[in-house]
Amino acid sequence: MPESRSRAKKQKKAAYLPPPGKSEPEPSPKWWAIVMVVLMLGGLAYVVFTYLAFPPIRALGDWNLAIGFAGVLAGFLMTMRWR
């Protein structure tokens, strides 16, 4: 038994090779990262400022959180497609 374990440890796994014809995905355009960061920071700023400084926007109530977090979520979703 111990010999079979040592043989199994010595064998190396084959390295992963992508299928032929597949190329590397193209990098994202420069504006992608800018929009991504602006959405995340803009959503956060919207939530903070609506609760600190802008009473007319407070009329929306809890929808302010939904609007701000929608911006943050959109920015984070963009990070999944960023290359």
C-alpha positions as CSV (number, residue, x, y, z in Angstrom):
1,M,0.0,0.0,0.0
2,P,2.6,2.6,0.9
3,E,4.3,2.1,-2.5
4,S,1.2,2.9,-4.5
5,R,0.7,6.2,-2.5
6,S,4.3,7.3,-3.2
7,R,3.8,6.5,-7.0
8,A,0.6,8.5,-7.0
9,K,2.3,11.5,-5.5
10,K,5.1,11.4,-8.0
11,Q,2.8,11.6,-11.0
12,K,2.2,15.2,-12.2
13,K,-1.1,16.3,-13.5
14,A,-1.2,17.6,-17.0
15,A,-1.4,21.4,-17.3
16,Y,-4.6,22.8,-18.5
17,L,-4.5,23.8,-22.2
18,P,-7.4,25.8,-23.7
19,P,-9.2,24.3,-26.6
20,P,-7.7,25.1,-30.0
21,G,-9.1,28.2,-31.7
22,K,-9.9,30.0,-28.5
23,S,-7.9,33.2,-28.0
24,E,-7.5,35.4,-25.0
25,P,-10.4,37.8,-24.4
26,E,-9.8,41.4,-25.4
27,P,-9.1,43.9,-22.6
28,S,-11.9,46.3,-21.7
29,P,-11.9,49.8,-23.0
30,K,-10.4,52.5,-20.8
31,W,-13.8,54.1,-20.2
32,W,-15.2,50.8,-18.6
33,A,-13.1,51.2,-15.4
34,I,-13.9,54.9,-15.2
35,V,-17.7,54.3,-15.4
36,M,-17.4,51.4,-13.0
37,V,-15.7,53.5,-10.3
38,V,-18.0,56.5,-10.9
39,L,-21.1,54.3,-10.4
40,M,-19.8,52.8,-7.2
41,L,-18.7,56.1,-5.7
42,G,-21.7,58.0,-7.1
43,G,-24.1,55.6,-5.5
44,L,-22.3,55.9,-2.2
45,A,-22.2,59.6,-2.4
46,Y,-26.0,59.7,-3.3
47,V,-26.9,57.7,-0.2
48,V,-24.7,59.8,2.1
49,F,-25.7,63.2,0.8
50,T,-29.4,62.4,0.7
51,Y,-29.3,61.7,4.4
52,L,-27.1,64.6,5.4
53,A,-27.8,67.6,3.2
54,F,-30.8,67.5,0.8
55,P,-34.2,67.6,2.5
56,P,-36.1,67.8,-0.8
57,I,-34.7,64.5,-1.9
58,R,-35.7,63.0,1.5
59,A,-39.3,63.0,0.3
60,L,-38.4,59.8,-1.6
61,G,-37.9,58.1,1.8
62,D,-36.4,54.7,1.7
63,W,-36.2,54.8,-2.1
64,N,-33.1,56.9,-1.7
65,L,-31.3,53.8,-0.4
66,A,-32.6,51.8,-3.4
67,I,-31.4,54.4,-5.9
68,G,-27.9,54.7,-4.2
69,F,-27.4,50.9,-3.9
70,A,-28.6,50.4,-7.5
71,G,-25.7,52.5,-8.6
72,V,-23.2,50.7,-6.3
73,L,-24.6,47.3,-7.5
74,A,-24.3,48.3,-11.2
75,G,-20.6,49.3,-10.6
76,F,-19.9,46.0,-8.9
77,L,-21.6,44.0,-11.6
78,M,-19.4,45.8,-14.1
79,T,-16.3,44.5,-12.3
80,M,-17.2,41.0,-13.4
81,R,-16.8,41.9,-17.1
82,W,-13.7,44.0,-16.6
83,R,-10.5,42.6,-18.1
